[in-house]
Amino acid sequence: EADIYQTPRYLVIGTGKKITLECSQTMGHDKMYWYQQDPGMELHLIHYSYGVNSTEKGDLSSESTVSRIRTEHFPLTLESARPSHTSQYLCASSESISALREKLFFGSGTQLSVL
Amino acid sequence: KNEVEQSPQNLTAQEGEFITINCSYSVGISALHWLQQHPGGGIVSLFMLSSGKKKHGRLIATINIQEKHSSLHITASHPRDSAVYICAVFLMNYGGSQGNLIFGKGTKLSVKP
């Protein structure tokens, strides 16, 4: 059973608003990820983290920021939402069990619509 | 060139058919996952593989490390199997904007009754 939670599930906001998408996991995983996915399209990495106070930008990070102050929490912030940000945002976490085994879990996603 | 290639991109099958989805990769990996995504839904990991073969119900996944190839098989396919299946690999060596986890483009499977 996956213990990774995203809120809100759906969000409709106006252009220019600042928003934060929440992601929490209770599995103690060090690695966490944010992906953007348009309908029928592949996943694009926005940000990732390998642990507390460690964050890296993905290919699609330019208009968002993340923080990792606690292991379990990895929020994504859009400072000024635009219609081009309309998409599904998926959070994931992973853990290395051994050198050749890595668990991977996804949240249910946040569907964002910017008007 | 994509480091993870999946085929086919789209697949339509009749209920009961045996289905195979393929994934080839060109990088060193520590583990490979087969993921399932239903329309409008989240993503779940069906299998984690680093060698050999795994079976769960009607689903079978295999990996050949030497050939850098994995397959996902569905026996006796059913309409509820209709989903997008994604191959994901954890890289042995990683960093930068790519991160440690890369995905295939997915295979959209539609099983007709």
Interface residues (C-beta under 8 A of the other chain):
Chain A: A2 K31 Y33 G40 E42 L43 L45 Y48 E56 K57 G58 D59 S61 L90 A92 S94 S96 A99 L100 R101 E102 K103 L104 F105 F106 G107 S108 G109
Chain B: S30 A31 H33 L35 G41 G42 I43 V44 S45 M48 S50 S51 I86 A88 F90 G95 G96 S97 Q98 G99 N100 L101 F103 G104 K105 G106 K108
